[in-house]
Amino acid sequence: MPESHIKKFLHVGCGPARKENITGEFSLSHWHELRFDIDPNVTPDIVGTMTDMSALENAYVDAIYSSHNIEHLYAHEVAEALSEFKRVLNEDGFLVLTCPDLQEVAKLVAEDKLLEPAYTSPAGPIAPLDILYGFRPSIAQGNSYMAHRCGFTETVLRGTLVAHGFSSVATMRRPAAYDLWAIASIRTLSEERLRDIAQSHFP
């Protein structure tokens, strides 16, 4: 494929995951993955934080994929991270973001199921307490950056993205998975284009 047809996406908080393990669209050959993580042990291409992406030039990537990262920030840091996301995206760029759905998790807490497994991940059973505050086994092993410090409902996530300058936003809840998905673009997109991007990336 000609180099001019290759697009770059920044895989924020990549952990051990690779492009083949994320969205169907990003796994395709015309997307080049740049792996970005705070933890050098997962051998990212770039070591850094969501609030300081100074290693990347302005308008450097065509898209950003951020899965279960934003909840690790303190609430006041979310604006800094979204500002950095916007800075490194080009003018036609878009963000694919996922995070826990606190509205759905709160139902389990209200049913007094705080410590009961909500689902089982490859890392093991995940209880509401883990979704709210971070995966306890990882934190116990010294990975304090795995702690959760803020959270979102679908309404709050959509409102936050709009409030911080993303022109078009589409969101989705997955109650059975206790997560939220969002597409957010720099430019205003038609409903058809926004829907096409969502269908290419949402599970």
N, C-alpha and C positions, 0 to 999 in steps of 0.2 A: 504494500500500500504506500502511495507517495507520502513523504513526510508532511506535506502541506495539508493532508487530510487527517492527520493524527491530532486528536484533541487531548488536552491534559486535564486530569482531575486530581485534586488534593484529597487524600484519604486521611482525614483528621482523626487522631486517636485510634490509629489502625490496629494497635496490639499485634498479635500474630497473624491477623487476617490478611488475605490478599484479594485482588480484584475479582478472582474467580468465586469468592465466597460472599460477595455482597449483592448488588442489584444486577438483574439480567442485562441491562443496558451497559453498565460499566465493565462487565466482563468481556464485552466485545473487543475485537482487535483494534478498532479505530480509537480506543481510549487508552491513553498512557497514564499509569498510576504513579503518583508521588506519595509515598507513605510518610506520614508525619505523626510523631508521638513524643510524649514527655519522657518515656522510658527507653533509654538506649539499649536495654536488654532485648527488645523486640526488633532490633536492627532496622529502624526506619531510615528512609533516605535523608530525612531532616529531623533533628531533635529540637523540640520547641513546645511552647504552650499556646493555647487558643488565644490568650490575651497578648501574646507577643510573637508575631509571625515575621519579625524583621528580617529573617533569612530569605524571605520571598519578596520579589519585586511587586510593585503595583500592577494590577491587571494581568497577573502572570498565568492564571489558570482559567479554564473554560467552565469548570464546575468544582464543587466541594461536596464530599460525602462525609457526614459526621454522625456516627451511630453511637448513641448512649455516651455522649461526652459532656453535653452542655449542663447536665444535672450535677456534674462534679465541680462546677463553679459556684462561688458565692453569688447571691442574687445581683449584687452591684457590679459583678464582673461580666455578667451576660452582655451588657451593652458594649463593653470593650471587645469581647470576642466577636460579636456580630459586626462591629466596626472593622475588625481585622478581616473577617470573612469578606465583607464588601470590598475592602481595599485590594485584596489579592485576586478577586474575581474580575474578569474583563467585563466590558459593558453589556455583552450578550450572555453573561454567565448566570448560573443558577446554583442554588444550594439544595441538597437533599439531606434532611436532618431527621433523626429519630431520637426519642427519649421516652422514659416511663410515663404512663398515663395515671396521674395521681388520683383522678376521679374514680377510675376503676379499682385501683388499689385501696382507696378509702372504703369501698364497699366491704372488702374483706376485713379491714380493721374494725369497721362498725359491727361486723358479725363475730368479733373476738377471735379472729383467725390470724393474728399477727405473726405467729411462729409456724403456722401450718404451710406446707409447700403449696404455692400457687401454681407452679409448673416446674418441670425438670429441664434444666439446660445442660449442654455438654459439660459444664463445670460442676453440675450437681443440682440438687433441689434448691429452688429459689422461693423464699418466704416473703410476705409483704414487708417485713422488717428490712430485708435485703434490698428490695426495690426502693424503699423510702430512704435508707441511709447508706446503702452500698453493700456489696457482697462481703459478708463477714469473714469467710475464710481468707479471701485475698487481703483484706485489711489486717487480719491477725498475723499474716505472714510478713507484715511490714510495708505493704503497698498502701500507704496512707492516702495517696492520690486517687485511690479507688472509692473514697468516701463520697457520698452525695451531699451537696450543700444547698441545693435549691430544687424546685420542681415545677411541673406544668400540668394544667388541664388543656384540652384542645383549644378552648376559647382563649386562654391566657397565652398559649404558644403562638396562635395566629396573631393575636393582638400585639405581642412582643415583636414579632418579625415585622409587622406593618409599622409599628411605632419607631423602629430603628431603621427605616428607610428602604425596606424591600417593597417593590412596587406591586408585584403580583404574588399571591400566596394561596396555595391549596393544601388542605390538611385532611388527615384520615385517622380514625380511631380503629384499633384492633382489640376489642375487649378481651378476647380469649388469650391474647398475647401480652396484655397489659402495657401496650405501647402506643405511641403517637408517631405519625409520619407527616412530614411537611416538605413541600417544594416551595422555594422562594426565589424570585428572580430580581435582578437589578432593574431591567427595563420592564415596562408594562407589557404584558403579553395578552394576546387574545385568549378567550376561554378555550378555544380549540387547541391552541398551542400549549397552554398550561395543562390541559387534560392529557395531551399526547405525552408530555414529559412525565406526568404523574403515572400514566399507565406503563411507561417504560421503566419506572424505578420502584413504584409501590409494589409490595408483595401481593 
